[in-house]
């Protein structure tokens, strides 16, 4: 092969570069930029603008001319320095026009259409990225924000998921766990895996977002994920309240199994939900799981829920822990103005305090508290558990050797007793029946 082939190739390359350089301004004219559909249909459409075809033709002429130069160089045994200088000059001009050429390059898959060799750099020509004095210097910072945000997100996902999955997921729990997990995996996959990064880059390219902002956008997505998960984490108390309502409805409907599950989910989502603890304690009392009920009441009592304090004191009495019961009841009644218990709750507090004093053999004090409970019951027209103070007062009268008053209270105890709803009254009614029978036999 002679030098004449190389000279002809260089001449062709130079002419192509000159034409490209002359018409380069039209490549960046918005009215002339070729879109992907134009390129796809350029061979079989007669309706596309002639200028678009001309631009593509000029680009391909430059590339194929450069191919010819490379082929001639490979076959030429002797090459002059002058020829190499000309080639270098034309290559420089080509690279300088890379940005304008990219408007065509981004819409054409050269590798698929023409299969150029990897060393043919001109087929994969890309505009040189100009360093940005501010944004590029902060790429390390945005990368750190992305990694830190993903780390926090994974921690939040683990925490939230474990709370929702307690006792097995329900529909709401499964939805919350799957949604947050998918979003986190998509974000983490885009930042940490090669396939994810490539997909992420392709998406940003389609959106025409400059590459210099990619790190910032990635950090923004990761940060938004953290904000979303943090918002979900902070909303758990509100979600717990809803589970608490569902549990309460289940309890009223007699579906105690579902009530227990919903109360436990509410507590797992918000351990500070003292109302859920109290209601779960009530449920455990129904199950006769008194140790579990006492634990739940103790938690609820820390939030000064009067009903929880009253029920806890009753369990202390049943467990013969009279000092603890008396301390709770006295403190709660002393703080009546602050705690504002309902009339029904205050009635129960007075009744239980009278019960404690009876068991402690403080009969006068027991009598006073039980009479206060009876007076409150009558003035407030309460209708529930009204037999209890009479049953207890009968025992106080017996202890004080006031047999006549004791019999009168035993009669009232039997009259108002509701053993179906109060396990305490069952034993007292049996005692009342014995006392009245003894009285009848004595006659």
Secondary structure, DSSP 8 states (H G I E B T S, - for coil): --HHHHHHHHHHHHHHHHHHHHHGGGGG-TTT---HHHHHTTTT-SSS-HHHHHHHHHHHHHHHHHHHHHHHHHH-S---HHHHHHHHHHHHHHHHTHHHHHHHHTT--HHHHH---TT-GGGG--------TTTGGGHHHHHHHHHHHHHHHHHHHHHHHHHHTTTS--HHHHHHHHHHHHHHHHHHHHHHSHHHHHHHHHHHHHTT--GGGHHHHHHHHHHHHHHHHHHHHHTHHHHHHHHHHHHHHHHHTT-HHHHHHHHHHHHHH-TT-HHHHHHHHHHHHHTT-HHHHHHHHHHHHTTT-HHHHHHHHHHHHHTT-HHHHHHHHHHHHHTHHHH---HHHHHHHHHHHHHHHHHTT-HHHHHHHHHHHHHHHHHTT--SS-SHHHHHHHHHHHHTT-HHHHHHHHHHHHHH--TTT-HHHHHHHHHHHHHHHHHHHH-
